[in-house]
Amino acid sequence: MFHFIHTADIHLDSPLKGLEAHEDAPVEEIRGATRRAFDNLIDLAIEEQVAFVLIAGDLYDGDWKDYNTGLYFAGRMGRLDKAGIKVFIVSGNHDAASNTTKTMPLPDNVTIFTHKGPQSISLDELGVIIHGQSYSKKATTDNLAAGYPQHDTDYFNIGLLHTSLTGRENHENYAPCSLGELKSKGYDYWALGHVHKREVVSEDPIIIFPGNIQGRHIKETGSKGATLVTVEDGRITDLEMRELDVLQWAICDVDLSDCETTENVYDEVRSAFEQERDRVDSKTLALRLILTGRCPVHAHLLDRTFQLTEEFRAIAESIGDVWLEKVKFKTTREVNLADLIGEDTPIAGLIESIQKLEFDGDDPTLLVPELAALKSKLPAEIQSGDDPFLETSSEKMAELRSEVQEMLISKLLQHGGE
């Protein structure tokens, strides 16, 4: 019997999408998140006395800014070498041969598969053979799996591949292949990488995306880690997902339908934060709060979004190890506009005009020239990433228009009733 670990998409030293630009962000947690998660991986490998570790691509996040990334990785590989643990790596799109220009001597326990064609490496003492191929360039759109050899009947066969399969949401279609093609090779285990969400693609044979070991932004929510595999007499007897992340992302939906006052809102938000905090145990939690529901305080919420956001941040701070990344105000009014618009009143006329509101252009910087000047002076990390400042896509502009309309209608109804 032996164990091995399958991991992928480590993106070592990758910034967590510019969150350090937020004044109240947990900077130290963010800067060291991928390294600390990788340290957890190394500790797990040593504690479980695994025979080897498989890294299915995107170990790095592109070319290194300096040699510190390589030095750190070499040191961790040295720890595994002293423990007698081998490491097998295929490069993915982020660390393709054409992408990472710096090199670093690594201990003898580390094998990086060539990008020149499929390569098979046998571990005779375990009865294992590993087939793999690295990327030669970032945009690898060739079907690499097609060139992998058929299984060797004398061994437990593992395929190591960085691929999108037939395509996955939010991931480039790199090294595409079909599930049928992978199964046709006759391998006992396919160790895939590229998709950041854990997915068991097939149970016969076992084909797995382990997901990344550390979520990097709000689209990568939930627990992150690696797969620990147990093999006995040439058969897989156990598969276990082990958590490795040190900072976890979560979307916190809070229904305010029953809230009559601001104090009620605070209570609901605090309760939701505490539940999320208890769920992740001792990890730092990065939350996006989404407020929903048809509630009496809807107009009040829209009238004080900035102040309330800061007050919600204070609640997060008071709980401890909770950081509020953003607040989305998605509540709705109790009043049925269809009834009001049918009336012949000044308010009804104004509401109809607001509902017909359109922007003259898709880019707000064209409507307000000062915004263009402001945008040009902002740091690059604020203008890019998962949620860039002043995004001008058609979807974002439609959302902005809806928010402006709702704010105007709510203010009108609020003051019209006074």
C-alpha positions as a Markdown table, in Angstrom:
| # | Residue | x | y | z |
|---|---|---|---|---|
| 1 | Met | 0.0 | 0.0 | 0.0 |
| 2 | Phe | 1.1 | 3.6 | -0.7 |
| 3 | His | -0.3 | 7.1 | -0.8 |
| 4 | Phe | 0.2 | 10.0 | -3.2 |
| 5 | Ile | -1.1 | 13.5 | -3.4 |
| 6 | His | -2.6 | 15.1 | -6.5 |
| 7 | Thr | -2.6 | 18.9 | -6.6 |
| 8 | Ala | -2.7 | 21.6 | -9.2 |
| 9 | Asp | -3.1 | 25.4 | -9.9 |
| 10 | Ile | -1.0 | 26.5 | -7.0 |
| 11 | His | -0.1 | 29.9 | -8.6 |
| 12 | Leu | 2.7 | 30.4 | -6.2 |
| 13 | Asp | 3.1 | 34.1 | -5.1 |
| 14 | Ser | 0.1 | 35.1 | -7.1 |
| 15 | Pro | -1.5 | 38.3 | -5.7 |
| 16 | Leu | -5.0 | 37.9 | -4.6 |
| 17 | Lys | -6.4 | 40.2 | -7.3 |
| 18 | Gly | -5.2 | 43.5 | -6.0 |
| 19 | Leu | -7.0 | 43.3 | -2.7 |
| 20 | Glu | -4.0 | 45.0 | -1.0 |
| 21 | Ala | -5.4 | 48.2 | -2.5 |
| 22 | His | -8.2 | 48.1 | 0.0 |
| 23 | Glu | -7.1 | 50.0 | 3.1 |
| 24 | Asp | -8.7 | 47.6 | 5.6 |
| 25 | Ala | -7.7 | 44.4 | 3.8 |
| 26 | Pro | -5.8 | 41.7 | 5.8 |
| 27 | Val | -2.6 | 42.5 | 3.9 |
| 28 | Glu | -0.3 | 39.9 | 5.6 |
| 29 | Glu | -2.9 | 37.2 | 5.1 |
| 30 | Ile | -3.1 | 38.1 | 1.4 |
| 31 | Arg | 0.6 | 38.5 | 0.7 |
| 32 | Gly | 1.5 | 35.1 | 2.1 |
| 33 | Ala | -1.7 | 33.1 | 1.3 |
| 34 | Thr | -0.4 | 30.9 | -1.6 |
| 35 | Arg | 2.9 | 30.2 | 0.2 |
| 36 | Arg | 1.2 | 29.3 | 3.5 |
| 37 | Ala | -1.2 | 27.0 | 1.7 |
| 38 | Phe | 1.7 | 25.4 | -0.1 |
| 39 | Asp | 3.5 | 24.9 | 3.2 |
| 40 | Asn | 0.3 | 23.1 | 4.4 |
| 41 | Leu | 0.6 | 20.8 | 1.3 |
| 42 | Ile | 4.3 | 20.0 | 2.2 |
| 43 | Asp | 3.3 | 19.3 | 5.8 |
| 44 | Leu | 0.5 | 17.0 | 4.6 |
| 45 | Ala | 2.8 | 15.0 | 2.3 |
| 46 | Ile | 5.4 | 14.5 | 5.1 |
| 47 | Glu | 2.8 | 13.6 | 7.8 |
| 48 | Glu | 1.0 | 11.1 | 5.5 |
| 49 | Gln | 4.4 | 9.7 | 4.3 |
| 50 | Val | 3.2 | 9.8 | 0.7 |
| 51 | Ala | 5.3 | 8.1 | -2.0 |
| 52 | Phe | 5.1 | 11.1 | -4.4 |
| 53 | Val | 3.3 | 14.3 | -5.1 |
| 54 | Leu | 1.7 | 15.2 | -8.5 |
| 55 | Ile | 1.4 | 18.8 | -9.6 |
| 56 | Ala | -0.8 | 19.1 | -12.7 |
| 57 | Gly | 0.3 | 22.5 | -13.9 |
| 58 | Asp | 0.3 | 26.2 | -13.0 |
| 59 | Leu | 2.7 | 25.8 | -10.2 |
| 60 | Tyr | 3.7 | 29.4 | -10.9 |
| 61 | Asp | 1.7 | 32.4 | -12.0 |
| 62 | Gly | 3.8 | 33.4 | -15.0 |
| 63 | Asp | 7.4 | 34.7 | -15.0 |
| 64 | Trp | 8.8 | 35.5 | -11.5 |
| 65 | Lys | 9.3 | 39.1 | -10.4 |
| 66 | Asp | 12.6 | 38.0 | -8.8 |
| 67 | Tyr | 14.3 | 34.8 | -7.7 |
| 68 | Asn | 12.5 | 34.7 | -4.3 |
| 69 | Thr | 9.7 | 32.5 | -5.7 |
| 70 | Gly | 12.1 | 30.0 | -7.1 |
| 71 | Leu | 14.2 | 30.0 | -3.9 |
| 72 | Tyr | 11.1 | 29.3 | -1.8 |
| 73 | Phe | 10.0 | 26.5 | -4.0 |
| 74 | Ala | 13.5 | 24.9 | -4.1 |
| 75 | Gly | 13.6 | 25.0 | -0.3 |
| 76 | Arg | 10.2 | 23.2 | 0.0 |
| 77 | Met | 11.3 | 20.6 | -2.5 |
| 78 | Gly | 14.3 | 20.0 | -0.3 |
| 79 | Arg | 12.1 | 19.2 | 2.6 |
| 80 | Leu | 10.3 | 16.6 | 0.6 |
| 81 | Asp | 13.6 | 15.2 | -0.7 |
| 82 | Lys | 14.8 | 14.7 | 2.9 |
| 83 | Ala | 11.6 | 12.8 | 3.6 |
| 84 | Gly | 12.1 | 10.6 | 0.6 |
| 85 | Ile | 9.1 | 12.0 | -1.4 |
| 86 | Lys | 9.3 | 12.3 | -5.1 |
| 87 | Val | 7.6 | 15.2 | -7.0 |
| 88 | Phe | 6.3 | 15.0 | -10.6 |
| 89 | Ile | 5.2 | 18.2 | -12.4 |
| 90 | Val | 3.7 | 19.2 | -15.8 |
| 91 | Ser | 3.7 | 22.9 | -16.6 |
| 92 | Gly | 0.4 | 24.5 | -17.5 |
| 93 | Asn | -0.5 | 27.7 | -19.4 |
| 94 | His | 0.8 | 30.0 | -16.6 |
| 95 | Asp | 4.2 | 28.3 | -16.3 |
| 96 | Ala | 4.8 | 27.1 | -19.8 |
| 97 | Ala | 8.3 | 26.9 | -21.1 |
| 98 | Ser | 7.8 | 30.2 | -23.0 |
| 99 | Asn | 6.3 | 31.9 | -20.0 |
| 100 | Thr | 8.7 | 31.3 | -17.1 |
| 101 | Thr | 12.1 | 32.5 | -18.2 |
| 102 | Lys | 14.0 | 32.1 | -15.0 |
| 103 | Thr | 15.3 | 28.7 | -13.9 |
| 104 | Met | 16.4 | 27.3 | -10.6 |
| 105 | Pro | 18.3 | 24.1 | -9.8 |
| 106 | Leu | 16.0 | 21.6 | -8.0 |
| 107 | Pro | 16.8 | 18.5 | -5.9 |
| 108 | Asp | 16.9 | 15.1 | -7.6 |
| 109 | Asn | 13.5 | 14.2 | -6.2 |
| 110 | Val | 11.8 | 16.6 | -8.6 |
| 111 | Thr | 10.9 | 15.7 | -12.2 |
| 112 | Ile | 9.4 | 18.2 | -14.7 |
| 113 | Phe | 8.0 | 16.5 | -17.7 |
| 114 | Thr | 9.2 | 17.7 | -21.1 |
| 115 | His | 7.1 | 19.9 | -23.4 |
| 116 | Lys | 8.5 | 18.2 | -26.5 |
| 117 | Gly | 6.1 | 15.2 | -26.3 |
| 118 | Pro | 4.5 | 12.7 | -24.0 |
| 119 | Gln | 6.9 | 11.2 | -21.5 |
| 120 | Ser | 6.4 | 8.1 | -19.3 |
| 121 | Ile | 8.3 | 7.6 | -16.1 |
| 122 | Ser | 8.1 | 4.3 | -14.2 |
| 123 | Leu | 8.5 | 3.8 | -10.4 |
| 124 | Asp | 9.3 | 0.1 | -10.4 |
| 125 | Glu | 9.4 | -0.2 | -6.6 |
| 126 | Leu | 5.8 | 0.9 | -6.5 |
| 127 | Gly | 4.6 | -0.7 | -9.7 |
| 128 | Val | 3.6 | 2.8 | -11.0 |
| 129 | Ile | 4.1 | 4.5 | -14.3 |
| 130 | Ile | 3.2 | 8.2 | -14.8 |
| 131 | His | 2.5 | 9.7 | -18.3 |
| 132 | Gly | 2.7 | 13.4 | -18.8 |
| 133 | Gln | 3.6 | 16.4 | -21.0 |
| 134 | Ser | 4.2 | 20.0 | -20.2 |
| 135 | Tyr | 3.1 | 23.1 | -22.2 |
| 136 | Ser | 5.5 | 24.6 | -24.6 |
| 137 | Lys | 3.5 | 27.9 | -24.8 |
| 138 | Lys | 0.7 | 29.5 | -22.9 |
| 139 | Ala | -2.0 | 29.2 | -25.5 |
| 140 | Thr | -1.8 | 25.5 | -26.0 |
| 141 | Thr | -4.8 | 24.5 | -28.0 |
| 142 | Asp | -3.6 | 21.2 | -29.3 |
| 143 | Asn | -5.1 | 18.0 | -27.9 |
| 144 | Leu | -2.1 | 16.7 | -25.9 |
| 145 | Ala | -4.0 | 13.7 | -24.5 |
| 146 | Ala | -4.3 | 12.2 | -28.0 |
| 147 | Gly | -0.5 | 11.6 | -28.0 |
| 148 | Tyr | -0.4 | 9.9 | -24.6 |
| 149 | Pro | 0.5 | 6.2 | -24.9 |
| 150 | Gln | -1.9 | 3.4 | -24.1 |
| 151 | His | -1.7 | 1.9 | -20.6 |
| 152 | Asp | 1.1 | -0.4 | -19.6 |
| 153 | Thr | -0.5 | -3.6 | -18.3 |
| 154 | Asp | 2.5 | -4.2 | -15.9 |
| 155 | Tyr | 1.9 | -1.0 | -13.9 |
| 156 | Phe | -0.6 | 1.2 | -12.1 |
| 157 | Asn | -1.0 | 3.9 | -14.8 |
| 158 | Ile | -1.4 | 7.6 | -14.0 |
| 159 | Gly | -2.0 | 10.4 | -16.6 |
| 160 | Leu | -0.8 | 13.9 | -15.6 |
| 161 | Leu | -2.4 | 16.6 | -17.7 |
| 162 | His | -3.3 | 20.3 | -17.6 |
| 163 | Thr | -6.5 | 20.6 | -19.6 |
| 164 | Ser | -9.9 | 22.2 | -19.9 |
| 165 | Leu | -11.4 | 18.9 | -21.2 |
| 166 | Thr | -14.4 | 19.9 | -23.3 |
| 167 | Gly | -14.4 | 23.4 | -21.7 |
| 168 | Arg | -15.2 | 24.8 | -18.3 |
| 169 | Glu | -16.7 | 28.1 | -17.3 |
| 170 | Asn | -14.2 | 30.9 | -16.6 |
| 171 | His | -11.3 | 28.9 | -18.0 |
| 172 | Glu | -9.6 | 29.1 | -21.3 |
| 173 | Asn | -10.0 | 26.2 | -23.6 |
| 174 | Tyr | -6.5 | 24.8 | -23.4 |
| 175 | Ala | -5.3 | 21.3 | -24.4 |
| 176 | Pro | -8.9 | 20.3 | -25.1 |
| 177 | Cys | -9.9 | 16.6 | -25.1 |
| 178 | Ser | -13.0 | 14.5 | -24.4 |
| 179 | Leu | -13.8 | 12.3 | -21.5 |
| 180 | Gly | -14.0 | 9.4 | -23.9 |
| 181 | Glu | -10.4 | 10.0 | -25.0 |
| 182 | Leu | -9.1 | 9.9 | -21.5 |
| 183 | Lys | -11.0 | 6.7 | -20.7 |
| 184 | Ser | -9.7 | 5.0 | -23.9 |
| 185 | Lys | -6.1 | 5.2 | -22.6 |
| 186 | Gly | -6.9 | 2.6 | -20.0 |
| 187 | Tyr | -5.2 | 4.5 | -17.1 |
| 188 | Asp | -6.1 | 3.9 | -13.5 |
| 189 | Tyr | -6.0 | 7.6 | -12.5 |
| 190 | Trp | -6.1 | 10.8 | -14.4 |
| 191 | Ala | -4.6 | 13.7 | -12.4 |
| 192 | Leu | -5.9 | 16.9 | -14.1 |
| 193 | Gly | -5.2 | 20.5 | -13.6 |
| 194 | His | -6.4 | 23.9 | -14.9 |
| 195 | Val | -9.9 | 24.1 | -13.4 |
| 196 | His | -9.9 | 25.8 | -10.0 |
| 197 | Lys | -13.0 | 24.2 | -8.6 |
| 198 | Arg | -12.7 | 20.6 | -7.4 |
| 199 | Glu | -14.5 | 18.2 | -9.7 |
| 200 | Val | -14.7 | 14.4 | -9.8 |
| 201 | Val | -15.1 | 14.0 | -13.6 |
| 202 | Ser | -15.3 | 10.2 | -13.5 |
| 203 | Glu | -15.3 | 7.4 | -10.9 |
| 204 | Asp | -14.4 | 4.6 | -13.4 |
| 205 | Pro | -11.6 | 5.3 | -14.0 |
| 206 | Ile | -10.9 | 8.0 | -11.4 |
| 207 | Ile | -10.5 | 11.4 | -13.2 |
| 208 | Ile | -10.2 | 14.4 | -11.0 |
| 209 | Phe | -9.7 | 18.2 | -11.0 |
| 210 | Pro | -8.5 | 18.8 | -7.4 |
| 211 | Gly | -9.0 | 22.6 | -7.7 |
| 212 | Asn | -6.5 | 25.1 | -6.5 |
| 213 | Ile | -5.1 | 25.1 | -3.0 |
| 214 | Gln | -5.9 | 28.7 | -2.2 |
| 215 | Gly | -8.8 | 30.8 | -3.5 |
| 216 | Arg | -7.6 | 34.1 | -5.0 |
| 217 | His | -10.8 | 36.1 | -5.5 |
| 218 | Ile | -14.5 | 36.0 | -4.8 |
| 219 | Lys | -15.2 | 33.7 | -7.7 |
| 220 | Glu | -13.1 | 31.0 | -6.0 |
| 221 | Thr | -15.3 | 30.4 | -2.9 |
| 222 | Gly | -15.4 | 27.5 | -0.5 |
| 223 | Ser | -12.7 | 25.1 | 0.7 |
| 224 | Lys | -9.6 | 24.6 | -1.3 |
| 225 | Gly | -7.1 | 21.8 | -1.1 |
| 226 | Ala | -5.6 | 18.7 | -2.7 |
| 227 | Thr | -6.5 | 15.0 | -3.2 |
| 228 | Leu | -4.9 | 12.3 | -1.1 |
| 229 | Val | -5.0 | 8.9 | -2.9 |
| 230 | Thr | -4.5 | 5.5 | -1.3 |
| 231 | Val | -3.5 | 2.5 | -3.6 |
| 232 | Glu | -3.4 | -1.1 | -2.5 |
| 233 | Asp | -2.7 | -4.1 | -4.7 |
| 234 | Gly | -2.9 | -2.0 | -7.8 |
| 235 | Arg | -6.3 | -0.6 | -6.9 |
| 236 | Ile | -7.5 | 2.8 | -5.5 |
| 237 | Thr | -9.0 | 2.1 | -2.1 |
| 238 | Asp | -9.5 | 5.7 | -0.8 |
| 239 | Leu | -9.8 | 9.2 | -2.1 |
| 240 | Glu | -9.8 | 12.1 | 0.3 |
| 241 | Met | -10.0 | 15.9 | -0.2 |
| 242 | Arg | -7.7 | 17.6 | 2.3 |
| 243 | Glu | -8.2 | 21.3 | 3.0 |
| 244 | Leu | -5.0 | 23.5 | 2.7 |
| 245 | Asp | -6.2 | 27.0 | 2.3 |
| 246 | Val | -5.5 | 29.7 | 4.9 |
| 247 | Leu | -7.9 | 32.4 | 3.7 |
| 248 | Gln | -11.4 | 31.4 | 2.4 |
| 249 | Trp | -13.8 | 33.4 | 0.3 |
| 250 | Ala | -17.6 | 33.3 | 0.7 |
| 251 | Ile | -20.7 | 35.0 | -0.6 |
| 252 | Cys | -23.0 | 35.8 | 2.3 |
| 253 | Asp | -26.7 | 36.2 | 1.2 |
| 254 | Val | -28.8 | 37.9 | 3.8 |
| 255 | Asp | -32.6 | 38.2 | 3.4 |
| 256 | Leu | -33.9 | 41.3 | 5.0 |
| 257 | Ser | -37.6 | 40.8 | 4.3 |
| 258 | Asp | -38.5 | 40.8 | 8.0 |
| 259 | Cys | -36.4 | 43.8 | 9.0 |
| 260 | Glu | -38.4 | 46.8 | 10.1 |
| 261 | Thr | -35.5 | 48.9 | 11.4 |
| 262 | Thr | -31.8 | 49.4 | 10.8 |
| 263 | Glu | -31.1 | 47.7 | 14.1 |
| 264 | Asn | -32.9 | 44.6 | 12.7 |
| 265 | Val | -30.6 | 44.8 | 9.7 |
| 266 | Tyr | -27.5 | 44.9 | 11.9 |
| 267 | Asp | -28.7 | 41.9 | 13.8 |
| 268 | Glu | -29.3 | 39.8 | 10.7 |
| 269 | Val | -25.9 | 40.7 | 9.2 |
| 270 | Arg | -24.0 | 40.0 | 12.4 |
| 271 | Ser | -25.7 | 36.6 | 12.7 |
| 272 | Ala | -24.9 | 35.7 | 9.1 |
| 273 | Phe | -21.2 | 36.8 | 9.6 |
| 274 | Glu | -20.9 | 34.7 | 12.7 |
| 275 | Gln | -22.3 | 31.6 | 11.0 |
| 276 | Glu | -19.8 | 32.0 | 8.2 |
| 277 | Arg | -17.0 | 32.6 | 10.6 |
| 278 | Asp | -17.9 | 29.4 | 12.6 |
| 279 | Arg | -17.9 | 27.4 | 9.4 |
| 280 | Val | -14.3 | 28.1 | 8.4 |
| 281 | Asp | -13.0 | 27.5 | 11.9 |
| 282 | Ser | -9.6 | 29.3 | 12.4 |
| 283 | Lys | -9.1 | 30.6 | 8.9 |
| 284 | Thr | -9.4 | 34.3 | 7.8 |
| 285 | Leu | -12.7 | 34.8 | 6.0 |
| 286 | Ala | -13.1 | 37.2 | 3.1 |
| 287 | Leu | -16.9 | 37.9 | 2.6 |
| 288 | Arg | -19.0 | 39.5 | -0.1 |
| 289 | Leu | -22.3 | 40.5 | 1.5 |
| 290 | Ile | -25.4 | 40.5 | -0.7 |
| 291 | Leu | -28.6 | 42.0 | 0.9 |
| 292 | Thr | -31.9 | 40.7 | -0.6 |
| 293 | Gly | -35.6 | 40.7 | 0.2 |
| 294 | Arg | -38.6 | 42.9 | -0.2 |
| 295 | Cys | -38.3 | 44.9 | 2.9 |
| 296 | Pro | -39.6 | 48.1 | 4.6 |
| 297 | Val | -36.1 | 49.6 | 5.0 |
| 298 | His | -35.3 | 49.3 | 1.3 |
| 299 | Ala | -35.3 | 53.1 | 0.6 |
| 300 | His | -33.3 | 53.8 | 3.7 |
| 301 | Leu | -30.6 | 51.2 | 2.7 |
| 302 | Leu | -30.2 | 52.8 | -0.8 |
| 303 | Asp | -30.0 | 56.3 | 0.8 |
| 304 | Arg | -27.1 | 55.3 | 3.1 |
| 305 | Thr | -25.1 | 52.7 | 1.1 |
| 306 | Phe | -21.7 | 54.2 | 2.0 |
| 307 | Gln | -22.4 | 54.6 | 5.7 |
| 308 | Leu | -24.0 | 51.2 | 6.0 |
| 309 | Thr | -21.1 | 49.5 | 4.2 |
| 310 | Glu | -18.7 | 51.0 | 6.7 |
| 311 | Glu | -20.9 | 49.9 | 9.6 |
| 312 | Phe | -21.0 | 46.4 | 8.2 |
| 313 | Arg | -17.2 | 46.5 | 8.0 |
| 314 | Ala | -17.2 | 47.4 | 11.7 |
| 315 | Ile | -19.4 | 44.4 | 12.5 |
| 316 | Ala | -17.0 | 42.2 | 10.6 |
| 317 | Glu | -14.0 | 43.7 | 12.5 |
| 318 | Ser | -15.7 | 43.1 | 15.8 |
| 319 | Ile | -16.2 | 39.4 | 15.1 |
| 320 | Gly | -12.5 | 38.9 | 14.3 |
| 321 | Asp | -10.7 | 37.3 | 11.3 |
| 322 | Val | -13.6 | 38.4 | 9.0 |
| 323 | Trp | -12.9 | 40.9 | 6.2 |
| 324 | Leu | -15.8 | 42.4 | 4.2 |
| 325 | Glu | -14.7 | 42.6 | 0.6 |
| 326 | Lys | -17.9 | 44.3 | -0.8 |
| 327 | Val | -21.6 | 44.9 | -0.1 |
| 328 | Lys | -24.2 | 44.4 | -2.8 |
| 329 | Phe | -27.6 | 46.1 | -2.1 |
| 330 | Lys | -30.1 | 43.9 | -3.9 |
| 331 | Thr | -33.3 | 44.5 | -1.8 |
| 332 | Thr | -36.5 | 45.6 | -3.4 |
| 333 | Arg | -39.3 | 47.9 | -2.4 |
| 334 | Glu | -42.6 | 46.8 | -0.8 |
| 335 | Val | -44.7 | 49.2 | -3.0 |
| 336 | Asn | -46.0 | 47.7 | -6.3 |
| 337 | Leu | -45.1 | 50.2 | -9.0 |
| 338 | Ala | -47.6 | 48.8 | -11.4 |
| 339 | Asp | -50.4 | 50.1 | -9.1 |
| 340 | Leu | -48.8 | 53.6 | -8.8 |
| 341 | Ile | -48.1 | 54.0 | -12.5 |
| 342 | Gly | -51.7 | 53.3 | -13.3 |
| 343 | Glu | -52.7 | 56.4 | -11.4 |
| 344 | Asp | -52.9 | 60.0 | -12.8 |
| 345 | Thr | -50.5 | 61.6 | -10.3 |
| 346 | Pro | -47.3 | 63.6 | -10.5 |
| 347 | Ile | -45.4 | 60.8 | -8.8 |
| 348 | Ala | -46.7 | 58.3 | -11.3 |
| 349 | Gly | -45.4 | 60.5 | -14.2 |
| 350 | Leu | -42.0 | 60.9 | -12.6 |
| 351 | Ile | -41.7 | 57.1 | -12.0 |
| 352 | Glu | -42.5 | 56.4 | -15.7 |
| 353 | Ser | -39.8 | 58.9 | -16.8 |
| 354 | Ile | -37.2 | 57.3 | -14.5 |
| 355 | Gln | -38.0 | 53.9 | -15.8 |
| 356 | Lys | -37.3 | 55.1 | -19.3 |
| 357 | Leu | -33.9 | 56.5 | -18.3 |
| 358 | Glu | -31.1 | 55.6 | -20.6 |
| 359 | Phe | -27.4 | 56.5 | -20.7 |
| 360 | Asp | -26.3 | 58.3 | -23.8 |
| 361 | Gly | -23.1 | 56.2 | -24.0 |
| 362 | Asp | -21.7 | 53.0 | -22.7 |
| 363 | Asp | -18.7 | 54.6 | -21.1 |
| 364 | Pro | -19.3 | 56.9 | -18.1 |
| 365 | Thr | -15.9 | 58.6 | -18.6 |
| 366 | Leu | -17.4 | 60.0 | -21.8 |
| 367 | Leu | -20.3 | 61.5 | -19.9 |
| 368 | Val | -18.1 | 62.9 | -17.1 |
| 369 | Pro | -14.6 | 63.8 | -18.4 |
| 370 | Glu | -13.3 | 64.1 | -14.9 |
| 371 | Leu | -13.8 | 60.4 | -14.4 |
| 372 | Ala | -11.4 | 59.7 | -17.3 |
| 373 | Ala | -8.7 | 61.8 | -15.6 |
| 374 | Leu | -9.3 | 60.0 | -12.3 |
| 375 | Lys | -9.2 | 56.6 | -13.9 |
| 376 | Ser | -5.8 | 57.3 | -15.6 |
| 377 | Lys | -4.2 | 58.0 | -12.2 |
| 378 | Leu | -5.5 | 54.9 | -10.4 |
| 379 | Pro | -3.1 | 51.9 | -9.7 |
| 380 | Ala | -3.3 | 49.1 | -12.3 |
| 381 | Glu | -4.6 | 46.6 | -9.7 |
| 382 | Ile | -7.7 | 48.7 | -9.1 |
| 383 | Gln | -8.5 | 48.9 | -12.8 |
| 384 | Ser | -8.1 | 45.2 | -13.5 |
| 385 | Gly | -8.9 | 41.9 | -11.8 |
| 386 | Asp | -12.2 | 40.3 | -10.9 |
| 387 | Asp | -14.1 | 43.6 | -10.2 |
| 388 | Pro | -12.3 | 46.5 | -11.9 |
| 389 | Phe | -13.1 | 50.1 | -11.1 |
| 390 | Leu | -15.3 | 51.9 | -13.7 |
| 391 | Glu | -15.9 | 48.7 | -15.7 |
| 392 | Thr | -17.7 | 49.7 | -19.0 |
| 393 | Ser | -19.0 | 46.4 | -20.3 |
| 394 | Ser | -22.6 | 46.4 | -21.6 |
| 395 | Glu | -23.6 | 44.1 | -18.7 |
| 396 | Lys | -22.0 | 46.4 | -16.1 |
| 397 | Met | -23.6 | 49.5 | -17.6 |
| 398 | Ala | -27.1 | 47.8 | -17.6 |
| 399 | Glu | -26.6 | 46.9 | -13.9 |
| 400 | Leu | -25.5 | 50.5 | -13.2 |
| 401 | Arg | -28.6 | 51.9 | -15.0 |
| 402 | Ser | -30.9 | 49.6 | -13.0 |
| 403 | Glu | -29.3 | 50.7 | -9.7 |
| 404 | Val | -29.6 | 54.4 | -10.6 |
| 405 | Gln | -33.3 | 53.9 | -11.6 |
| 406 | Glu | -34.0 | 52.1 | -8.4 |
| 407 | Met | -32.3 | 54.7 | -6.2 |
| 408 | Leu | -34.2 | 57.5 | -7.8 |
| 409 | Ile | -37.6 | 55.7 | -7.5 |
| 410 | Ser | -36.9 | 54.8 | -3.9 |
| 411 | Lys | -36.0 | 58.4 | -3.0 |
| 412 | Leu | -39.1 | 59.6 | -4.8 |
| 413 | Leu | -41.4 | 57.2 | -3.0 |
| 414 | Gln | -39.7 | 58.0 | 0.3 |
| 415 | His | -40.1 | 61.7 | 0.1 |
| 416 | Gly | -43.4 | 61.6 | -1.8 |
| 417 | Gly | -45.0 | 59.9 | 1.2 |
| 418 | Glu | -43.9 | 62.6 | 3.7 |
